[in-house]
Amino acid sequence: MNMKLITSFDEYQKQYEFSVDNPETFWADVAENFQWRKKWSRVLEWDFHKPEVHWFIGGKLNITENCLDRHLPARANQTAIIWEPNNPADASQHITYQQLFNHVCRVANMLKAQGIKKGDRVCIYMPMIPEVAYAMLACARIGAVHSVVFAGFSAGSLIDRINDAGCKLVLTTDGAYRGDKIIDLKSIIDEALEKCPTVERVLVAKRTHSKVKMKPGRDLWWEEEIRNVSDVCVAEEMDAEDLLFILYTSGSTGKPKGMVHTCGGYMVYTSYTFKTAFQYQDGQVYWCTADVGWITGHSYIVYGPLSAGAITLMFEGVPSWPDMGRFWHVAEKHRVNIFYTAPTAIRSLEKAPLSFVRQYDLHSIKVLGTVGEPINEEAWHWYHDNIGRGECPVVDTWWQTETGGFMISPIAHVTKLKPAHASFPLPGVQPAIMDENGNELLANGVEGRLAIRFPWPAMARTIYGDHQRFKDTYFSTFPGKYFTGDGCKRDEEGFYRITGRVDDIIIVSGHNMGTAEIESAIDEHSAVCESAVVAYPHDIKGQGVYAYVICYDKPHEEEKLRKEIRELVAKIIGPIAKPDKIQFVSGLPKTRSGKIMRRILRKVAEGDTSNLGDVTTLLDPAVVDEIKSGAL
Ligand code: WT7
């Protein structure tokens, strides 16, 4: 691809200005670098009040032709995916673009043979094995809409997601390896599907060779079904605005939001931002440690890198097994050039002895990246100094499931680095910092809430089945602008720094969760009457989950009940949502209108009880003293 790389800060500024003054020309120029079946007739139509956004109107394409077919003449035998298994004693795989093409076509034909057509929704619940990438691309090839559910989610979370999307088919495995553990994915699917009437078929790939139950008439083995299909599959012609996938993210209310991403804009944007922010050069080995269950995996393990013809590494394992040196072992083994991970991983690896880093040669690494939550300065320096030898830029990418791709980020080797700052908006991105009254703060040296003024090609188009909620959540706070839910500072030099969520979303180990979702899981316990969840600062996870719980009767065995509540939350949502601290209380600080004053709960959870602010509007100010004295 001959997308123009930005090589100096001056050029960045010029391109940035151009992209703001002429957004349509700017994005049309980028889009020219892709293979379209039919060119668009108009670049953009939008109205943030409705809200409605269309990019590359009338354009026809298939994203997999851009990720696969297009590369075959020049790089059929170049590696597309390097796969590193959970167990370092097992062999890794190098999958070339030609092989990837054939695998994807076969899975696509297997799906077709099960009656899956354009527009059907397919749930993918799989570990980080090459088949998960084949599955996503196979859906895209035939125009089916994938909904990947992170394999760490439990049956309850699966039920919500499968039913909301009305999935017809599920792709899964017999089990998943996670360090020294085996997770029974298939039995979690079995439990979920009892409550998912739309699912007709389950295709099960073998990974752990665990004993699983196969339901006759519903479940089929992937290996058997794929045996007799062709390895060529003509791609379905998709409109630029046809659905590519749905991906669920947590909301302020309990119900997850199915963010809808479409084919054309998403492809153009993820490819462009991947190449630009990381300054990816042909032949480099790129490794993003995320899971494909999150947007990072969608955009920057699968679609962005593959559409750019890159070599993308997929890792099945965890950073801590067999020991805390695993990441660095993998980086040395595959001579990784660009390494992209989350602050929570950096903080946990930082706690391990440096010998785990020093025993590996990490000189191949040229660029480092981080994503998922604000990175603290200490972690930033540790990463920069010990992994990046004090030389590699740290690309701190701020973005969201909703944005589809990077929004505010340094450009490697171009942007001056400022620790813990996402720095500047990428070309085409127009941020606005808003004050409490909804006025835009135009100067530098300001702090407020972050909004985006103008559409970008990869933005989510709606919430699946609930456009009103899309409007209410993102376009009502600041009419005419997209509201991110994040707080933000812009310093005197114009560097942006994301300060964290300003709504009821918390980010635990880089995973986005709604406090309401955790509360309703806790409330399922028969002893629990009501609960309130807030975040508190946590050394490694960034934020920990602090739950205040009211029981019908004062609990006799608090520890036992805590354990039960934790297990219940793990069962309903997934282990990532387990409360770290549970404080039993007899009441919650509520206003006269019945609203919980979370500000107070947050302060207590943070261990700062000196100044709780105004508590006079509380219905019963006495509960505050009780909460303070019982703080954990
Ligand atoms: C929220 C979005 C984007 C992929 C992973 C998370 C926080 C993300 C950064 C960063 C500070 C960040 C924000 C955002 N966030 N990246 N570099 N610096 N905060 O996607 O689950 O949709 O979460 O993650 O709060 O709103 P997500």
Residues whose N, C-alpha, C, O or C-beta is under 5 A from the ligand:
A	BS01	WT7	T249 T296 T370 V371 G372 E373 P374 I375 D396 T397 W398 W399 Q400 T401 E402 T484 D486 I498 G500 R501 G510 N512
